[in-house]
Amino acid sequence: LLYTVYEDFDVVVRRAVVGRKGSGVCPVLRSCMSVTTDFEAAPPGGEWHMTSLAGCYERERQVLTRPVTQGVSSIGSRRGLSSHQHNPFLLLSQGPPSEVSGECFAFHLVYSGNFLAEVEQSESGRLRCSVGIHPSTFAWHLGEDEGGIFETPEVVLCWSGQGLGGLSRGLHAVYRQLLLPPVPRRWGRRPVVCNTWEACYFGVTAADVLRIGKSAAAMGMEVLLLDDGWFGKRD
């Protein structure tokens, strides 16, 4: 188990590495979660709640909060990608999360494939949270010789004592500085972008692109994004 702690950020990054020793029959790894964490039972009146981000086209990342009850509650994707149906993100709080106060614990899997985020509450109220690659279609052959390994995707763990606001600020800071690609030197900052989609939808033409580009440049925009061709066959 490998942990990365950042001096300047309120996050811990966790991943697991599984390897084989010796040789012989090739072992097959069928399940390997990036993190499993236990929580004590919540005090009376502060029952655990689980928040996730679900959605669909044009309604991405809708915030869904529900009480955690005895048994297993989970979100995930087996579509081959995380998608906008379920973001690989899970938040636990005692009671519904507040924007400005209370403890929040966030788990964000840095992975865009099949995933599972699962919370199990025991009969005594204790929680076990596991996040990682979805095991339903997962199989990794470690090889016939010694030295074969598998490394899970990383999970970013973040805690806030200031509700969702503190959590957002902590995650934004680490992602902006460590995860997002650096800004190209020729810009010095991220450019202002004009996207053709909302103006043209499926009917984009060369004349439209030129017209929009000239108007965008006159307003100080620096990049024109031609949003077309991703939906399959077109004229």
Residue pairs with C-beta under 8 A, 6 or more apart in sequence:
1 14
1 15
1 16
1 17
2 14
2 15
2 16
2 17
3 12
3 13
3 14
4 12
4 13
4 14
4 154
5 12
6 13
6 174
6 178
9 170
9 173
9 174
9 177
9 178
10 158
10 159
10 160
10 170
11 156
11 157
11 158
11 170
11 171
11 174
12 156
12 157
12 158
13 154
13 155
13 156
13 157
14 34
14 35
14 154
14 155
14 157
15 34
15 151
15 152
15 153
15 154
15 155
16 32
16 33
16 34
16 35
16 151
16 152
17 149
17 150
17 151
17 152
18 29
18 32
18 142
18 149
18 150
19 142
19 147
19 148
19 149
19 150
20 27
20 142
20 143
20 146
20 147
20 148
20 149
21 146
22 146
23 144
23 145
23 146
24 144
25 144
26 141
26 142
26 143
26 144
27 141
27 142
28 139
28 140
28 141
28 142
29 138
29 139
29 140
29 141
29 142
29 150
30 135
30 138
30 139
31 135
31 138
32 132
32 133
32 135
32 138
32 140
32 150
32 152
33 116
33 130
33 131
33 132
33 133
33 152
34 109
34 131
34 132
34 133
34 152
34 153
34 154
34 155
35 107
35 129
35 130
35 131
35 132
35 155
35 157
36 128
36 129
36 130
37 107
37 128
37 129
37 130
37 157
38 126
38 127
38 128
38 129
39 48
39 92
39 105
39 126
39 127
39 128
39 129
40 126
41 124
41 125
41 126
41 127
42 48
42 94
42 125
43 94
45 95
46 94
46 95
47 67
47 68
47 94
47 95
48 67
48 68
48 92
48 93
48 94
48 119
48 121
48 125
48 127
49 65
49 66
49 67
49 68
49 92
49 93
49 94
49 95
49 96
49 97
50 65
50 66
50 67
50 68
50 73
50 90
50 91
50 92
50 119
51 63
51 64
51 65
51 90
51 91
51 92
51 93
51 97
52 64
52 75
52 86
52 87
52 89
52 90
52 91
52 117
53 61
53 62
53 63
53 64
53 86
53 87
53 89
54 61
54 62
54 64
54 75
54 85
54 86
54 87
55 61
55 62
55 84
55 85
55 87
56 84
56 85
57 84
60 84
61 84
61 87
65 96
65 97
66 73
68 92
68 119
68 121
68 127
69 121
70 121
70 122
70 123
71 120
71 121
72 118
72 119
72 120
73 118
73 119
73 120
73 121
74 116
74 117
74 118
74 119
75 86
75 90
75 116
75 117
76 86
76 114
76 115
76 116
76 117
76 118
76 134
77 83
77 85
77 86
77 88
77 114
77 115
77 134
78 114
78 134
78 136
78 137
79 85
79 114
80 113
80 114
81 112
81 113
81 114
82 88
82 111
82 112
82 113
82 115
88 108
88 109
88 111
88 112
88 115
88 117
88 131
89 106
89 107
89 108
89 109
89 117
90 106
90 107
90 108
90 117
90 119
90 129
90 131
91 97
91 104
91 105
91 106
91 107
91 164
91 167
92 104
92 105
92 107
92 119
92 127
92 129
93 102
93 103
93 104
93 105
94 102
94 103
95 102
97 104
97 163
97 164
98 163
98 164
99 163
99 164
99 165
100 162
100 163
100 165
101 162
101 163
102 161
102 163
103 159
103 160
103 161
104 159
104 160
104 163
104 164
104 166
104 167
105 157
105 158
105 159
106 156
106 157
106 158
106 159
106 160
106 167
106 171
107 117
107 129
107 131
107 155
107 156
107 157
108 155
108 156
108 158
108 171
109 115
109 117
109 131
109 132
109 153
109 154
109 155
110 153
110 154
110 155
110 156
110 179
111 133
111 153
111 154
113 133
114 133
114 134
114 136
114 137
114 138
115 131
115 132
115 133
115 134
116 130
116 131
116 132
116 133
116 134
116 135
116 136
117 129
117 130
117 131
118 129
118 130
118 131
119 127
119 128
119 129
120 127
120 128
120 129
120 130
121 127
122 128
131 155
132 152
132 153
132 155
133 152
133 153
140 150
141 148
142 148
142 149
142 150
156 171
156 174
158 167
158 170
158 171
158 174
159 167
160 166
160 167
160 170
183 189
183 190
187 222
191 221
191 222
191 223
192 220
192 221
192 222
192 223
193 221
193 222
193 223
193 224
193 225
194 212
194 213
194 216
194 221
194 223
194 224
194 225
195 225
195 227
196 204
196 208
196 209
196 212
196 224
196 225
196 226
196 227
196 228
197 227
197 228
199 208
199 212
200 208
200 212
200 228
202 231
202 234
204 226
204 227
204 228
209 224
209 226
212 224
213 224
216 224
228 234
